[in-house]
Amino acid sequence: MPADAGEKTRRAAVAGSSRGAPLPPSRSRRLNAAGVCEHTLIVWTNQPGKGNLHTMRSLLLPVAVFCLAFAPAIRADDARNVALAAADAERVAATKSADREKLTALLSDDLRYAHSSGTVDTKQSYIESLTSGRTKYLTLDYEERAFTFPAPGIALMTGRAHVKVANATGEVDMQLSFLSVWREENGKWRFLAWQSCKLPAPVPAGAK
């Protein structure tokens, strides 16, 4: 439509709105950051601010759809985090108390426990070292811990921990960085693997 004809149509619509008749809806188009053309429906009325209100509603609709689509996944992650945190709290308590029955239930039969010293335990040897008293965990406190889910039924637990252990050579007090794996087995999370390394002692303030 020629520019002068479009202007005449617009003026006629505005004149109609002054007599109480609403302006016809119009659309605006733009490219978003992904290069996808977005359409915004603008409904003009003879009431101030109404056009902006309809525009806002049309823009909020995709946001609402996005939130509804991802809400189930967010809830699932929350549920898994809660379940894993509870299972790991049981594991830590059973480790410190050397509770054979609870450790047997919480640890996977395929456990591979690699200590920061380089020693590697199986489920059987790990439980035996604790229940025999050869190794006793005096402190096992997390300074940082996070769960991620790289595959169905698998959870990675990463972070840092303050650990104090008593063994035949005495007490060892250390800061550890760790990576561990939980696996869902028959509907229950079980501890599958642990790998840790000692972190250097913090440098005192003012030391060179």
Buried (B, 14 or more C-beta within 10 A) or exposed (E): EEEEEEEEEEEEBEEBBEEEEBBEEEEEEEEEEEEEEEEBEBBBBBEEEBBEEBBEEBEEEEEEEEEEEEEEEEEEEEEBBEBBEEBBEBBBEBBBEBBEEBBEEBBBEEBBBBBBEEEEBBBEEBBBBBEEEEBBBEEBEBEEBEBEBEEEEEBBBEBBBBBBBBEEEEEBEBBBBBBBBBBBEEEEBBBBBBBBEEBEEEEEEEEE
